[in-house]
C-alpha cells in the first residue's frame, strides 16, 4: 500500500512541474519534469527529454536534442548579443585567423 502512494505522489509531482514548464511558453513535446525547473520561451526540446531541476536564464536561444536527461542543479546561462560592437568583440579571434 505504501508503494502505491509513493507512485501516485511521484506522478502528481511530475504532472505539476511539467505543467509549470509548459505554461512558461517553452516549445517541446514528450517532456517530463521531475523537479522544479525554469525554462524560457526561447528553449526548444526534442523527444524524450527529462528535467530534474534545470534552470535556464537569459534571453539566448537554447536547443536541446533528443533523449536528454538532466541531473539536479543544472544551470544554463545563454548569452544574447545586444549590439554590433559586442558581436565584433566576440568574433575578433576568428577574424584574425583569416
N, C-alpha and C positions, 0 to 999 in steps of 0.2 A: 504494500500500500504506500509506503514511504517513497519508493521509486516512482510511482505514478505521479505523485505530487511534484517531485523533482523534475520530471519530464514536462509536465504541464507548466511549471514555473519557467523553465528554460525556453519553452516555445513562446510563452507570453512575453518574456524579455526580448527575444528575437523579433517578434512581431512589433513590439513597441518601438525599438530602436530602428528597425527597418523603415517603419512609417515615418519616424522623425527625419531620417536621411532623405527619404523620397519627397517629403514636404519642403526640404531645403532647396529644391529645384535642380538637383543633380540628375544627370542622364545615365541610364543604365538599366539592364534587365537582369533578372535572376541574381539579385544581390541579397546577401544575408548579413545582417549586422547583429553581432552577439554582444556588443558592449557600446557604451556611449561614444559616438563618433560625430565629428563635424566635418562636412564636406561643402564645397562651394558649388555654385551653379555652373562654374567653368570646369567641373570634373565630369569626365565620361568614363564608363567602365565597359569591359567586355562581358563575356558569360562566365558564370560560376565564380563570382567574386565574394569573398568573406572578409569582413572587418571585425576586429576585436578591440576596438578603441583607437581609431585612426582620426587624426586632426589635420585638416588641410586648410592652411591660411593663405592669404594673399589673393591677388587678382589674376595671376597667371593661369594658363590652361594646363590641366593635368589629364593625361590619358592613361588609364590602367587597362592592361590587356586581359586576356582570358586566364582563368584558373589562378587567380591571385588570392593569397591568404596573408593577412597582416597579423602581426603579433600585437600585444598590448603596448600602448605608448608610442606608436608610430606618429611622427610629425613631419609633414611636408610643407615647405615654405617656397612655393614657386614665385619667381620674380616677374614683375610686369614692367616692361620698358616704357618709361613715361615720355621721354623726348629723344630727339635725334642725337644730341650730344652724348647721352648715356649709351645709345646704340653704338656710336663711333668708338667710345672708350672700351666697350666690350669686344668690338671686332678688331681693334688695333693690333693685337698679336697675330691675328690671321692675315691682316693686310701687309704686315712686314715680311711675311713668308713669300709673298707673290713677287 
